Amino acid sequence: MFPSASQYARVLAGLRIFTGVAWLSHGEFKITDPQWSAPNGDFVSFVGGMVQHTSGPYHDFVSNFVIPHASVFAVLVAWGETLTGVSLLLGLFTRFGGIVGVLLPLNYWAAKSGFMQWQSIGGLDLGTAALSMVNVLLPTGLVWGLDGVIAARRKSATTGTKS
């Protein structure tokens, strides 16, 4: 016998929360660590190391645009990861959080030329993108999330019933 739809929904909510905690743990320290976005700080070192393994248009973009504007990109990365985590953890705007959660690691993967290395398929970047994609494709915020609260209120407002 298969599990009920509500059991699947709880599993998906758990997966959403796990993914949110993962994103939050990656982004939060970047916001609180002044060395992350400092000139010649951790972000510049990180991106500088990645750019050594790239070539072509992506290499040019990172070398000529990202690194010269490293302080802006460091803040965008830190807040993007943190807010993605908050979104998924709270179950609020989960599809948007999932989209950002897919785009960020795919960008990191491309920056490391992951698409040119077979062994990168099992890496953290693509794993995180796959976990985040679940939140894009399925309504994971409806159970144990604020998306569910909002949906219930909208439904009661349109039907005239109390939730």
N, C-alpha and C positions, 0 to 999 in steps of 0.2 A: 504494500500500500504506500502511496506517495504522501509526503507531508502536505499539510494544508497550505493555502495561499498565505495565511497569516504567519505560518512558520517560516516560509520563504522570505516574507517581508521583514521579519525580525532578523534573519540571517543577513539580509542585504543591509539592514540598518546597522548591524554590528560591523559589517565590512566598511560601510561609510564612516562610521565612527573611528575605526582602526586607521583608515586612510587619512582622516582628518587629524588624528593625533600624530601620524607620521609627518604630514605636512607642517603642522604646528611646531613639532620638535625641530624640523629643519629650518624654519623661518624665524622662530622666536629669538634664538641666540644671535642671529644676524642683526636683528633690530637692537638688541641690548649691548652688543659688542661694538664699541666705537672703532676698533681696529678693522672691522669688516669693510666699512665705507670710507676709511681714511685714504688720503692720497698715498699711493704705493702700499696700500694695506692688503688685507686678505683677499678681497675681491680681485684686485689687480693681479696678485700672485696666482690666484685660481684661474682667471681668464688667460693670463699670460702663459700658463702651463698648457692650457687647452689649445691655444692658438698655434702652438708649436707642432701640433699633430693634425692640423687642418691644411687644406689647400683650396684654391679656387675662390669663387665668389664669397663663400662663407668666411674664409680666412681674411679676405679683404675687408668684409663688413666688420668683423670683430677687431681687426688691427686698426682700421682707419676710422671707425665710428664708435664702437663700444669702449675700447681702451681710452681714447681721448675724453670720453664722457663717462668714465668709470664711476664717479661718485653718484651720478644720476642712476645708472644701471644697477649699482649696488643697492640703492634704496628701493628701486623697483623690484628687484629679485627678492629682497628681504620681506617687503610688504606683500608681494604677490604670493610667496610661499605661506606667510603667516595668515593672510586673509583667506587663502584657499583652505587652510587648516581650520580656521574658525567657521567658515561656511559649511564645511562637511561635518565638523564636530557638532554644530548646532542644528544641522539639517535645514539651513536657511539658504535659499537660492542654490540648491545643490547642483542643479544642472550647469549653472554658470561656474560654480566652484569646480565642478568636474571638467569643464572645458579648459579653464585656466590650469587645472591639475594635469591635463593632457599636454597642453602646449608648452608649459615650462620644461618638463623632463625631455620632451622631444627636441626642444631647442638645445638643452644640455647635451643630449645624445649626438645631435648633429654637430655641435661645437667640438666634440671630441672625435669627430669623424667615425662615429659608431656604425653608420650605414656601410662603411667599408670593411668592417671587421665582423666576421661571423660570431666570434665569442661574445660580442657585446649584446647579442640577442637576449641572453639571460641576465643582463646587468640590472642594476637598481633603477636606472632611468626608464627603461622600457617596462619594468615591473610596476613602477609607480604610475606610469602612463596608463597601463592596463587597469590597475585598481581605480584610477580616477575615471577611466572610460565607463566603468560600471555605473557611475553616478550620472553620466551624460545619457546613457541608454535607458536606464531604469529609474523609476520614481522613488529613489532610496530615502528621500527626506520625508515621506508621508508617515512613516512609523518612527517614533522616538525623535521627531524633528519638528522644527517650526514650520516647515512647508506643509506638514499635515495639519497643524493648528490653523494656518492661514486658509488652507483648502476647505477645512470644515466650517470655518466662519463664512467663507464665500458661499458655500453651499447652503448654509442656513439662512444667509441674507437673501439668496435668490428664491428659496422655497418658502421663506417666512417662518421656518421652524427654529427652535432654540437648540444649540448644540451642547 
